[in-house]
Amino acid sequence: MSEHTIKATGRNVEGKGASRRLRHAASIPAIVYGGSAAPQPIQLEHEKIWLASQHEWFYSSILNLDVDGKVEQVLLRDMQRHPFKQIIMHLDFQRVDANQALRVAVPLHFLNEDKSPAGKSADVVVTHELNEVEVSCLPKDLPEFIEIDLSELKVGDIVHLSDLKLPKGVEIPELKLGKEHDVAIVIAKHGKEEAEPAEDAPAADVPAAKVAKKDEDKK
């Protein structure tokens, strides 16, 4: 588990008007909930959180949330963005219990694809069906990402969920639901050949009405 700390301050005023004023002041309204404590409204500096949001760890790691000097571990559970501006509108953080398992979507990192037999073949297409996977584990075991080594990938190969090498203490709940949930993550196959033009196709795309008129003029 990596260590990432973000700072916030508590806020006493809630409501749409208060949130709007915070955004105008370059702050983000947010809420911390879960655990035995009551939900707590907070605010964060937009610039610092915007920079943090550009990193993968912000979405899948345990975060140390420092609220007015008091630090607690949380997970980001929801982020509301402005429809077209680069503005974060609101954040939801969930408190983490060290003794309670979490379910978190963890990014997948694909390694050595370009060195594999499939990656070196010009006529082979390698598709990534998933870019993240939901795992279950205790907070101390949560990986920031899961690596998939594709150095041996060949044309026709399919990498499934069950092929992932998971860190100790980490499992994929989906695999407990049956074989049909062991979905493909990576597929290597030959690229589709371009369809050949039909033999009977007209040489030019000429409207039928014009063709009929030309025939009539010849008579």
MDAnalysis code that builds the backbone (N, CA, C; Angstrom):
import MDAnalysis as mda
import numpy as np

u = mda.Universe.empty(657, n_residues=219, atom_resindex=np.repeat(np.arange(219), 3), trajectory=True)
u.add_TopologyAttr("name", ["N", "CA", "C"] * 219)
u.add_TopologyAttr("resid", np.arange(1, 220))
u.add_TopologyAttr("resname", ["MET", "SER", "GLU", "HIS", "THR", "ILE", "LYS", "ALA", "THR", "GLY", "ARG", "ASN", "VAL", "GLU", "GLY", "LYS", "GLY", "ALA", "SER", "ARG", "ARG", "LEU", "ARG", "HIS", "ALA", "ALA", "SER", "ILE", "PRO", "ALA", "ILE", "VAL", "TYR", "GLY", "GLY", "SER", "ALA", "ALA", "PRO", "GLN", "PRO", "ILE", "GLN", "LEU", "GLU", "HIS", "GLU", "LYS", "ILE", "TRP", "LEU", "ALA", "SER", "GLN", "HIS", "GLU", "TRP", "PHE", "TYR", "SER", "SER", "ILE", "LEU", "ASN", "LEU", "ASP", "VAL", "ASP", "GLY", "LYS", "VAL", "GLU", "GLN", "VAL", "LEU", "LEU", "ARG", "ASP", "MET", "GLN", "ARG", "HIS", "PRO", "PHE", "LYS", "GLN", "ILE", "ILE", "MET", "HIS", "LEU", "ASP", "PHE", "GLN", "ARG", "VAL", "ASP", "ALA", "ASN", "GLN", "ALA", "LEU", "ARG", "VAL", "ALA", "VAL", "PRO", "LEU", "HIS", "PHE", "LEU", "ASN", "GLU", "ASP", "LYS", "SER", "PRO", "ALA", "GLY", "LYS", "SER", "ALA", "ASP", "VAL", "VAL", "VAL", "THR", "HIS", "GLU", "LEU", "ASN", "GLU", "VAL", "GLU", "VAL", "SER", "CYS", "LEU", "PRO", "LYS", "ASP", "LEU", "PRO", "GLU", "PHE", "ILE", "GLU", "ILE", "ASP", "LEU", "SER", "GLU", "LEU", "LYS", "VAL", "GLY", "ASP", "ILE", "VAL", "HIS", "LEU", "SER", "ASP", "LEU", "LYS", "LEU", "PRO", "LYS", "GLY", "VAL", "GLU", "ILE", "PRO", "GLU", "LEU", "LYS", "LEU", "GLY", "LYS", "GLU", "HIS", "ASP", "VAL", "ALA", "ILE", "VAL", "ILE", "ALA", "LYS", "HIS", "GLY", "LYS", "GLU", "GLU", "ALA", "GLU", "PRO", "ALA", "GLU", "ASP", "ALA", "PRO", "ALA", "ALA", "ASP", "VAL", "PRO", "ALA", "ALA", "LYS", "VAL", "ALA", "LYS", "LYS", "ASP", "GLU", "ASP", "LYS", "LYS"])
u.atoms.positions = np.array([
    [0.849, -1.196, 0.000],
    [0.000, 0.000, 0.000],
    [0.881, 1.241, 0.000],
    [0.645, 2.137, -0.915],
    [1.446, 3.352, -0.997],
    [0.906, 4.412, -0.050],
    [1.736, 5.404, 0.205],
    [1.361, 6.476, 1.121],
    [1.170, 7.769, 0.335],
    [-0.055, 8.281, 0.341],
    [-0.354, 9.545, -0.321],
    [-1.216, 10.372, 0.621],
    [-0.773, 11.583, 0.910],
    [-1.492, 12.450, 1.839],
    [-2.075, 13.647, 1.115],
    [-3.333, 13.930, 1.395],
    [-3.972, 15.139, 0.872],
    [-4.543, 15.910, 2.062],
    [-4.470, 17.241, 1.976],
    [-4.907, 18.077, 3.085],
    [-6.257, 18.720, 2.798],
    [-7.038, 18.860, 3.879],
    [-8.365, 19.457, 3.771],
    [-8.664, 20.227, 5.047],
    [-9.716, 21.014, 5.007],
    [-10.194, 21.708, 6.207],
    [-11.676, 21.424, 6.366],
    [-12.135, 21.425, 7.607],
    [-13.548, 21.190, 7.863],
    [-14.376, 22.395, 7.465],
    [-15.650, 22.165, 7.222],
    [-16.550, 23.286, 6.895],
    [-17.868, 23.059, 7.617],
    [-18.463, 24.155, 8.063],
    [-19.704, 24.082, 8.837],
    [-20.932, 24.444, 8.021],
    [-20.707, 25.168, 6.934],
    [-21.830, 25.635, 6.124],
    [-22.019, 24.705, 4.937],
    [-23.242, 24.204, 4.762],
    [-23.539, 23.323, 3.645],
    [-24.607, 23.941, 2.756],
    [-24.946, 23.238, 1.684],
    [-25.957, 23.736, 0.765],
    [-25.356, 24.167, -0.560],
    [-26.227, 24.327, -1.570],
    [-25.768, 24.678, -2.915],
    [-25.081, 26.042, -2.947],
    [-25.623, 26.997, -2.212],
    [-25.037, 28.324, -2.202],
    [-23.635, 28.315, -1.623],
    [-23.462, 27.587, -0.523],
    [-22.144, 27.504, 0.109],
    [-21.155, 26.787, -0.797],
    [-21.599, 25.730, -1.462],
    [-20.722, 24.998, -2.380],
    [-20.317, 25.870, -3.559],
    [-21.263, 26.677, -4.045],
    [-20.972, 27.566, -5.171],
    [-19.914, 28.597, -4.774],
    [-20.019, 29.122, -3.562],
    [-19.047, 30.109, -3.089],
    [-17.665, 29.473, -2.939],
    [-17.636, 28.234, -2.484],
    [-16.360, 27.532, -2.355],
    [-15.685, 27.372, -3.708],
    [-16.452, 26.988, -4.717],
    [-15.884, 26.793, -6.052],
    [-15.363, 28.103, -6.621],
    [-16.085, 29.175, -6.374],
    [-15.617, 30.483, -6.844],
    [-14.310, 30.876, -6.158],
    [-14.090, 30.336, -4.955],
    [-12.857, 30.618, -4.211],
    [-11.784, 29.567, -4.485],
    [-11.958, 28.796, -5.557],
    [-10.978, 27.777, -5.973],
    [-10.829, 26.656, -4.952],
    [-11.939, 26.292, -4.321],
    [-11.959, 25.159, -3.394],
    [-12.985, 24.139, -3.860],
    [-12.856, 22.925, -3.347],
    [-13.774, 21.842, -3.716],
    [-14.546, 21.404, -2.478],
    [-15.870, 21.445, -2.512],
    [-16.641, 20.867, -1.409],
    [-16.569, 19.344, -1.472],
    [-16.517, 18.715, -0.308],
    [-16.405, 17.260, -0.264],
    [-17.039, 16.742, 1.016],
    [-17.172, 15.428, 1.100],
    [-17.754, 14.786, 2.275],
    [-16.930, 13.546, 2.607],
    [-16.752, 13.281, 3.887],
    [-16.105, 12.056, 4.360],
    [-17.155, 11.283, 5.142],
    [-17.348, 10.010, 4.798],
    [-18.378, 9.221, 5.475],
    [-17.855, 7.821, 5.766],
    [-18.663, 7.049, 6.497],
    [-18.311, 5.661, 6.799],
    [-17.671, 5.504, 8.165],
    [-17.541, 4.246, 8.582],
    [-16.970, 3.970, 9.893],
    [-17.943, 4.310, 11.000],
    [-17.414, 4.528, 12.176],
    [-18.264, 4.819, 13.337],
    [-18.536, 6.304, 13.517],
    [-17.810, 7.133, 12.781],
    [-17.982, 8.588, 12.904],
    [-19.078, 9.091, 11.965],
    [-19.609, 10.247, 12.299],
    [-20.655, 10.861, 11.472],
    [-20.028, 11.432, 10.197],
    [-20.815, 11.564, 9.136],
    [-20.303, 12.201, 7.913],
    [-19.784, 13.599, 8.216],
    [-18.674, 13.967, 7.595],
    [-18.048, 15.263, 7.858],
    [-17.837, 16.042, 6.569],
    [-18.468, 17.211, 6.456],
    [-18.212, 18.061, 5.281],
    [-16.813, 18.664, 5.369],
    [-16.107, 18.684, 4.250],
    [-14.762, 19.257, 4.200],
    [-14.605, 20.067, 2.916],
    [-13.485, 20.763, 2.805],
    [-13.150, 21.468, 1.574],
    [-11.662, 21.283, 1.289],
    [-11.309, 21.279, 0.001],
    [-9.933, 21.053, -0.419],
    [-9.535, 22.086, -1.459],
    [-8.224, 22.348, -1.579],
    [-7.731, 23.277, -2.593],
    [-7.843, 22.637, -3.971],
    [-8.514, 23.340, -4.875],
    [-8.778, 22.761, -6.184],
    [-7.489, 22.467, -6.954],
    [-6.547, 23.392, -6.959],
    [-5.331, 23.215, -7.754],
    [-4.569, 21.952, -7.344],
    [-4.404, 21.755, -6.025],
    [-3.653, 20.599, -5.539],
    [-4.389, 19.289, -5.843],
    [-5.697, 19.302, -5.676],
    [-6.464, 18.082, -5.934],
    [-6.543, 17.810, -7.433],
    [-6.617, 18.858, -8.235],
    [-6.628, 18.667, -9.683],
    [-5.341, 17.987, -10.137],
    [-4.206, 18.422, -9.592],
    [-2.925, 17.803, -9.936],
    [-2.893, 16.348, -9.472],
    [-3.407, 16.085, -8.272],
    [-3.449, 14.710, -7.765],
    [-4.350, 13.834, -8.623],
    [-5.422, 14.423, -9.140],
    [-6.387, 13.648, -9.933],
    [-5.836, 13.209, -11.281],
    [-4.679, 13.754, -11.677],
    [-4.057, 13.348, -12.932],
    [-3.253, 12.059, -12.766],
    [-3.145, 11.581, -11.530],
    [-2.380, 10.372, -11.238],
    [-3.308, 9.194, -10.937],
    [-2.879, 8.030, -11.346],
    [-3.664, 6.813, -11.164],
    [-3.932, 6.510, -9.701],
    [-2.933, 6.765, -8.856],
    [-3.048, 6.403, -7.451],
    [-4.204, 7.115, -6.747],
    [-4.601, 8.268, -7.244],
    [-5.649, 9.037, -6.588],
    [-6.964, 8.265, -6.545],
    [-7.173, 7.384, -7.496],
    [-8.452, 6.676, -7.628],
    [-8.445, 5.278, -7.012],
    [-7.270, 4.685, -6.806],
    [-7.239, 3.287, -6.373],
    [-6.421, 3.032, -5.118],
    [-5.832, 4.074, -4.537],
    [-4.985, 3.890, -3.357],
    [-5.696, 4.350, -2.085],
    [-5.225, 3.801, -0.959],
    [-5.637, 4.334, 0.330],
    [-4.986, 5.712, 0.482],
    [-5.795, 6.718, 0.791],
    [-5.290, 8.078, 0.947],
    [-5.271, 8.462, 2.418],
    [-4.232, 9.179, 2.811],
    [-4.182, 9.762, 4.150],
    [-4.806, 11.150, 4.058],
    [-6.009, 11.276, 4.580],
    [-6.725, 12.548, 4.517],
    [-6.473, 13.325, 5.804],
    [-5.786, 14.441, 5.670],
    [-5.443, 15.303, 6.808],
    [-6.465, 16.433, 6.879],
    [-7.378, 16.323, 7.848],
    [-8.411, 17.353, 8.028],
    [-8.082, 18.149, 9.283],
    [-7.587, 19.348, 9.102],
    [-7.225, 20.232, 10.216],
    [-6.262, 19.551, 11.186],
    [-5.317, 18.790, 10.646],
    [-4.310, 18.144, 11.483],
    [-4.649, 16.739, 11.935],
    [-5.902, 16.320, 11.773],
    [-6.296, 14.963, 12.134],
    [-6.294, 14.098, 10.879],
    [-5.499, 13.023, 10.892],
    [-5.326, 12.183, 9.716],
    [-6.124, 10.896, 9.847],
    [-6.867, 10.565, 8.807],
    [-7.554, 9.279, 8.740],
    [-7.437, 8.719, 7.329],
    [-7.511, 7.402, 7.228],
    [-7.347, 6.760, 5.924],
    [-8.693, 6.646, 5.227],
    [-8.689, 7.000, 3.936],
    [-9.926, 7.033, 3.155],
    [-9.677, 6.513, 1.749],
    [-10.760, 6.230, 1.066],
    [-10.751, 5.918, -0.366],
    [-11.640, 6.904, -1.089],
    [-11.225, 7.331, -2.260],
    [-12.102, 8.152, -3.098],
    [-13.196, 7.258, -3.667],
    [-14.442, 7.628, -3.422],
    [-15.558, 6.821, -3.904],
    [-16.367, 7.493, -5.005],
    [-16.277, 8.806, -5.115],
    [-17.027, 9.470, -6.182],
    [-16.406, 10.835, -6.463],
    [-16.394, 11.190, -7.743],
    [-15.914, 12.506, -8.171],
    [-16.884, 13.069, -9.190],
    [-17.360, 14.280, -8.936],
    [-18.232, 14.960, -9.883],
    [-17.422, 16.051, -10.580],
    [-17.400, 16.005, -11.919],
    [-16.665, 16.983, -12.714],
    [-17.640, 17.904, -13.443],
    [-17.179, 19.080, -13.775],
    [-17.962, 19.996, -14.597],
    [-18.104, 19.390, -15.993],
    [-19.255, 19.547, -16.654],
    [-19.474, 18.923, -17.966],
    [-18.430, 19.270, -19.015],
    [-17.909, 20.508, -19.008],
    [-16.944, 20.868, -20.054],
    [-15.749, 21.671, -19.541],
    [-15.807, 22.185, -18.323],
    [-14.665, 22.908, -17.767],
    [-13.779, 21.952, -16.957],
    [-12.516, 22.309, -16.824],
    [-11.597, 21.491, -16.023],
    [-11.760, 21.851, -14.543],
    [-12.921, 21.493, -14.038],
    [-13.264, 21.805, -12.650],
    [-13.832, 20.559, -11.981],
    [-13.327, 20.259, -10.789],
    [-13.893, 19.193, -9.965],
    [-14.976, 19.826, -9.100],
    [-16.184, 19.305, -9.193],
    [-17.316, 19.920, -8.508],
    [-17.502, 19.417, -7.077],
    [-17.255, 18.117, -6.859],
    [-17.499, 17.533, -5.531],
    [-16.784, 16.195, -5.425],
    [-16.384, 15.834, -4.196],
    [-15.717, 14.558, -3.948],
    [-16.367, 13.850, -2.767],
    [-16.421, 12.527, -2.856],
    [-16.879, 11.691, -1.745],
    [-15.723, 10.780, -1.324],
    [-15.394, 10.794, -0.028],
    [-14.374, 9.903, 0.507],
    [-15.007, 8.960, 1.533],
    [-14.573, 7.704, 1.508],
    [-15.065, 6.723, 2.473],
    [-13.953, 6.357, 3.450],
    [-14.261, 6.395, 4.740],
    [-13.279, 6.005, 5.744],
    [-12.966, 4.513, 5.609],
    [-11.731, 4.173, 5.934],
    [-11.260, 2.804, 5.788],
    [-11.072, 2.160, 7.164],
    [-11.611, 0.954, 7.303],
    [-11.411, 0.162, 8.515],
    [-10.312, -0.855, 8.236],
    [-9.236, -0.807, 9.012],
    [-8.080, -1.677, 8.774],
    [-8.431, -3.155, 8.835],
    [-9.521, -3.493, 9.521],
    [-9.886, -4.902, 9.703],
    [-11.028, -5.356, 8.797],
    [-11.454, -4.501, 7.922],
    [-12.577, -4.834, 7.048],
    [-12.139, -4.833, 5.589],
    [-12.490, -5.906, 4.871],
    [-12.089, -6.032, 3.464],
    [-12.756, -4.961, 2.616],
    [-12.021, -4.508, 1.599],
    [-12.513, -3.504, 0.667],
    [-12.747, -4.128, -0.695],
    [-13.619, -3.517, -1.470],
    [-13.760, -3.857, -2.892],
    [-13.421, -2.603, -3.675],
    [-12.349, -2.702, -4.450],
    [-11.821, -1.526, -5.142],
    [-11.441, -1.906, -6.566],
    [-11.704, -1.023, -7.518],
    [-11.265, -1.222, -8.900],
    [-9.801, -0.791, -9.002],
    [-8.944, -1.732, -9.399],
    [-7.502, -1.501, -9.466],
    [-7.067, -1.494, -10.930],
    [-6.238, -0.520, -11.348],
    [-5.774, -0.464, -12.746],
    [-4.894, -1.659, -13.111],
    [-4.925, -2.015, -14.386],
    [-4.061, -3.062, -14.927],
    [-2.940, -2.404, -15.726],
    [-1.722, -2.864, -15.500],
    [-0.570, -2.382, -16.261],
    [-0.064, -3.514, -17.146],
    [-0.036, -3.278, -18.457],
    [0.373, -4.296, -19.420],
    [1.845, -4.093, -19.762],
    [2.643, -5.135, -19.509],
    [4.087, -5.047, -19.700],
    [4.561, -5.899, -20.869],
    [5.576, -5.418, -21.565],
    [6.314, -6.188, -22.586],
    [5.470, -6.641, -23.777],
    [4.378, -5.951, -24.048],
    [3.548, -6.339, -25.197],
    [4.316, -6.188, -26.506],
    [5.104, -5.106, -26.611],
    [5.838, -4.859, -27.853],
    [6.971, -5.850, -28.073],
    [7.373, -6.570, -27.032],
    [8.443, -7.564, -27.142],
    [7.913, -8.976, -27.398],
    [6.616, -9.142, -27.317],
    [6.009, -10.470, -27.472],
    [5.918, -10.860, -28.941],
    [5.781, -12.169, -29.239],
    [5.585, -12.605, -30.625],
    [4.386, -11.926, -31.286],
    [3.303, -11.745, -30.516],
    [2.114, -11.086, -31.070],
    [2.384, -9.612, -31.329],
    [3.090, -8.972, -30.408],
    [3.369, -7.555, -30.555],
    [4.311, -7.233, -31.694],
    [5.163, -8.204, -32.046],
    [6.125, -7.986, -33.126],
    [5.541, -8.282, -34.504],
    [4.364, -8.903, -34.535],
    [3.752, -9.268, -35.818],
    [2.888, -8.128, -36.338],
    [3.146, -7.736, -37.574],
    [2.424, -6.596, -38.151],
    [0.954, -6.900, -38.376],
    [0.614, -8.177, -38.614],
    [-0.777, -8.519, -38.936],
    [-1.568, -9.002, -37.726],
    [-1.040, -8.801, -36.513],
    [-1.727, -9.245, -35.304],
    [-2.233, -8.030, -34.521],
    [-3.480, -8.108, -34.117],
    [-4.083, -7.042, -33.321],
    [-4.223, -7.524, -31.879],
    [-3.673, -6.775, -30.936],
    [-3.788, -7.101, -29.511],
    [-4.774, -6.123, -28.883],
    [-5.856, -6.644, -28.340],
    [-6.878, -5.787, -27.729],
    [-6.898, -5.985, -26.221],
    [-7.066, -4.879, -25.502],
    [-7.201, -4.910, -24.044],
    [-8.691, -4.785, -23.727],
    [-9.291, -5.874, -23.332],
    [-10.730, -5.877, -23.056],
    [-11.053, -5.178, -21.731],
    [-10.116, -5.198, -20.800],
    [-10.280, -4.546, -19.505],
    [-9.053, -3.695, -19.216],
    [-9.261, -2.561, -18.566],
    [-8.154, -1.723, -18.121],
    [-8.058, -1.659, -16.604],
    [-9.030, -2.250, -15.927],
    [-9.017, -2.321, -14.475],
    [-9.828, -3.532, -14.039],
    [-9.621, -3.960, -12.799],
    [-10.328, -5.126, -12.283],
    [-10.689, -4.864, -10.824],
    [-11.879, -5.293, -10.428],
    [-12.294, -5.102, -9.044],
    [-11.731, -6.219, -8.181],
    [-11.058, -5.838, -7.099],
    [-10.462, -6.814, -6.193],
    [-11.052, -6.638, -4.800],
    [-10.841, -7.651, -3.974],
    [-11.253, -7.599, -2.575],
    [-10.044, -7.928, -1.714],
    [-9.805, -7.121, -0.676],
    [-8.664, -7.353, 0.211],
    [-8.758, -6.424, 1.414],
    [-7.907, -6.669, 2.394],
    [-7.784, -5.743, 3.514],
    [-7.031, -4.497, 3.041],
    [-7.254, -3.368, 3.683],
    [-6.578, -2.138, 3.258],
    [-5.065, -2.269, 3.153],
    [-4.447, -3.006, 4.060],
    [-2.980, -3.132, 4.034],
    [-2.476, -3.897, 2.815],
    [-3.343, -4.672, 2.189],
    [-2.941, -5.493, 1.040],
    [-3.324, -4.877, -0.302],
    [-3.967, -3.722, -0.287],
    [-4.467, -3.135, -1.538],
    [-3.314, -2.716, -2.443],
    [-3.232, -3.293, -3.641],
    [-2.182, -2.879, -4.579],
    [-2.597, -1.608, -5.320],
    [-1.611, -0.789, -5.677],
    [-1.900, 0.421, -6.434],
    [-2.275, 0.062, -7.865],
    [-1.727, -1.049, -8.377],
    [-2.046, -1.570, -9.700],
    [-1.638, -3.038, -9.752],
    [-2.068, -3.727, -10.802],
    [-1.690, -5.132, -11.026],
    [-1.016, -5.230, -12.382],
    [0.136, -5.854, -12.427],
    [0.893, -5.980, -13.662],
    [0.569, -7.285, -14.388],
    [0.542, -7.200, -15.714],
    [0.346, -8.374, -16.560],
    [1.516, -8.435, -17.537],
    [2.320, -9.477, -17.432],
    [3.473, -9.641, -18.322],
    [3.016, -10.323, -19.607],
    [3.108, -9.615, -20.729],
    [2.650, -10.137, -22.019],
    [3.812, -10.554, -22.918],
    [4.988, -10.762, -22.352],
    [6.170, -11.056, -23.161],
    [6.045, -12.355, -23.958],
    [5.199, -13.292, -23.508],
    [5.039, -14.573, -24.197],
    [3.758, -14.628, -25.034],
    [3.067, -13.508, -25.176],
    [1.788, -13.491, -25.889],
    [1.966, -13.825, -27.364],
    [1.195, -14.801, -27.841],
    [1.240, -15.219, -29.253],
    [-0.127, -15.037, -29.878],
    [-0.174, -15.030, -31.229],
    [-1.438, -14.909, -31.920],
    [-2.343, -16.073, -31.532],
    [-3.585, -15.781, -31.219],
    [-4.537, -16.790, -30.773],
    [-4.638, -16.908, -29.268],
    [-3.702, -16.275, -28.538],
    [-3.731, -16.342, -27.072],
    [-4.815, -15.434, -26.505],
    [-5.383, -15.876, -25.384],
    [-6.351, -15.073, -24.640],
    [-5.950, -15.108, -23.164],
    [-5.815, -13.952, -22.567],
    [-5.501, -13.853, -21.139],
    [-6.803, -13.595, -20.385],
    [-7.119, -14.479, -19.436],
    [-8.358, -14.363, -18.665],
    [-8.091, -13.798, -17.266],
    [-9.180, -13.444, -16.586],
    [-9.067, -12.959, -15.212],
    [-8.304, -13.941, -14.329],
    [-8.589, -15.229, -14.506],
    [-7.963, -16.253, -13.671],
    [-6.466, -16.383, -13.919],
    [-5.954, -15.781, -14.984],
    [-4.523, -15.838, -15.291],
    [-3.725, -14.757, -14.562],
    [-4.407, -13.830, -13.933],
    [-3.704, -12.751, -13.237],
    [-2.933, -13.284, -12.032],
    [-1.735, -12.774, -11.847],
    [-0.945, -13.093, -10.665],
    [-1.225, -12.019, -9.618],
    [-2.014, -12.391, -8.622],
    [-2.464, -11.429, -7.623],
    [-1.512, -11.385, -6.432],
    [-1.342, -10.221, -5.842],
    [-0.531, -10.125, -4.616],
    [-1.172, -10.922, -3.478],
    [-0.388, -11.246, -2.480],
    [-0.884, -11.999, -1.335],
    [-2.021, -11.246, -0.646],
    [-3.092, -11.972, -0.329],
    [-4.227, -11.374, 0.365],
    [-5.242, -10.715, -0.537],
    [-5.013, -10.775, -1.859],
    [-5.909, -10.121, -2.815],
    [-6.645, -11.174, -3.629],
    [-7.939, -10.991, -3.817],
    [-8.728, -11.909, -4.639],
    [-9.682, -11.139, -5.524],
    [-10.192, -11.832, -6.546],
    [-11.156, -11.233, -7.474],
    [-12.531, -11.854, -7.203],
    [-13.456, -11.124, -6.582],
    [-14.771, -11.681, -6.238],
    [-15.528, -12.242, -7.440],
    [-15.333, -11.646, -8.602],
    [-16.047, -12.053, -9.813],
    [-15.802, -13.529, -10.142],
    [-14.600, -14.022, -9.832],
    [-14.255, -15.404, -10.187],
    [-15.018, -16.432, -9.348],
    [-15.598, -15.996, -8.246],
    [-16.367, -16.908, -7.393],
    [-17.773, -17.155, -7.937],
    [-18.158, -16.409, -8.961],
    [-19.524, -16.490, -9.486],
    [-19.684, -17.533, -10.587],
    [-18.597, -18.177, -10.998],
    [-18.679, -19.205, -12.037],
    [-17.732, -18.951, -13.187],
    [-17.537, -19.997, -14.011],
    [-16.593, -19.918, -15.125],
    [-16.974, -18.853, -16.142],
    [-18.280, -18.601, -16.292],
    [-18.706, -17.617, -17.280],
    [-18.259, -16.195, -16.913],
    [-17.821, -16.004, -15.670],
    [-17.339, -14.693, -15.236],
    [-15.825, -14.557, -15.371],
    [-15.176, -15.628, -15.823],
    [-13.728, -15.582, -16.056],
    [-13.495, -14.973, -17.434],
    [-13.724, -13.676, -17.532],
    [-13.737, -12.993, -18.827],
    [-12.326, -12.758, -19.353],
    [-12.250, -12.450, -20.639],
    [-10.965, -12.171, -21.277],
    [-10.487, -10.771, -20.918],
    [-9.189, -10.655, -20.708],
    [-8.564, -9.362, -20.443],
    [-7.801, -8.884, -21.676],
    [-7.066, -9.816, -22.298],
    [-6.267, -9.500, -23.485],
    [-6.522, -10.562, -24.545],
    [-6.682, -10.143, -25.792],
    [-6.893, -11.060, -26.917],
    [-5.919, -10.681, -28.028],
    [-5.216, -11.693, -28.549],
    [-4.302, -11.474, -29.682],
    [-4.834, -12.252, -30.878],
    [-5.143, -11.564, -31.968],
    [-5.699, -12.238, -33.148],
    [-5.241, -11.526, -34.415],
    [-5.374, -12.226, -35.535],
    [-5.016, -11.627, -36.818],
    [-5.973, -10.486, -37.133],
    [-5.436, -9.436, -37.750],
    [-6.270, -8.319, -38.131],
    [-7.201, -8.707, -39.263],
    [-8.343, -8.033, -39.359],
    [-9.320, -8.330, -40.404],
    [-8.805, -7.860, -41.758],
    [-8.995, -8.697, -42.772],
    [-8.616, -8.300, -44.122],
    [-9.675, -7.386, -44.698],
    [-9.219, -6.440, -45.490],
    [-10.172, -5.510, -46.103],
    [-11.054, -6.250, -47.089],
    [-12.326, -5.948, -47.036],
    [-13.276, -6.624, -47.929],
    [-12.996, -6.235, -49.374],
    [-12.976, -7.241, -50.287],
    [-12.753, -6.967, -51.703],
    [-14.033, -6.448, -52.333],
    [-13.950, -5.525, -53.301],
    [-15.164, -4.994, -53.927],
    [-15.898, -6.078, -54.711],
    [-17.194, -6.012, -54.708],
    [-17.999, -7.009, -55.423],
    [-17.770, -6.894, -56.926],
    [-17.760, -8.053, -57.619],
    [-17.473, -8.069, -59.063],
    [-18.528, -7.317, -59.865],
    [-19.771, -7.380, -59.407],
    [-20.867, -6.778, -60.155],
    [-21.110, -5.320, -59.779],
    [-20.255, -4.780, -58.951],
    [-20.478, -3.399, -58.510],
    [-20.267, -2.446, -59.673],
    [-21.069, -1.367, -59.803],
    [-20.907, -0.406, -60.894],
    [-19.591, 0.339, -60.761],
    [-19.023, 0.750, -61.896],
    [-17.731, 1.434, -61.890],
    [-17.828, 2.776, -61.214],
    [-18.949, 3.447, -61.331],
    [-19.127, 4.741, -60.688],
    [-20.482, 4.774, -60.015],
    [-20.548, 5.571, -58.969],
    [-21.794, 5.666, -58.212],
    [-22.711, 6.667, -58.900],
    [-23.403, 6.215, -59.991],
    [-24.269, 7.085, -60.780],
    [-25.718, 6.787, -60.429],
    [-26.502, 7.804, -60.091],
    [-27.910, 7.582, -59.758],
    [-28.641, 6.857, -60.880],
    [-29.545, 5.965, -60.518],
    [-30.288, 5.147, -61.486],
    [-31.104, 6.007, -62.444],
    [-31.629, 7.142, -61.970],
    [-32.462, 8.005, -62.814],
    [-31.657, 8.557, -63.986],
    [-30.377, 8.933, -63.736],
    [-29.541, 9.477, -64.803],
    [-29.196, 8.411, -65.830],
    [-28.966, 7.181, -65.375],
    [-28.674, 6.073, -66.281],
    [-29.850, 5.828, -67.203],
    [-31.061, 5.849, -66.620],
    [-32.272, 5.618, -67.410],
    [-32.447, 6.715, -68.451],
    [-32.136, 7.966, -68.077],
    [-32.309, 9.083, -69.019],
    [-31.335, 8.959, -70.205],
    [-30.076, 8.564, -69.913],
    [-29.102, 8.402, -70.988],
    [-29.543, 7.332, -71.981],
    [-30.104, 6.222, -71.468],
    [-30.574, 5.150, -72.318],
    [-31.712, 5.622, -73.215],
    [-32.543, 6.490, -72.598],
    [-33.696, 6.996, -73.350],
    [-33.234, 7.947, -74.461],
    [-32.179, 8.723, -74.190],
    [-31.678, 9.675, -75.190],
    [-31.085, 8.984, -76.374],
    [-30.533, 7.777, -76.170],
    [-29.897, 7.029, -77.239],
    [-30.930, 6.500, -78.238],
    [-32.150, 6.330, -77.772],
    [-33.179, 5.760, -78.636],
    [-33.604, 6.755, -79.717],
])
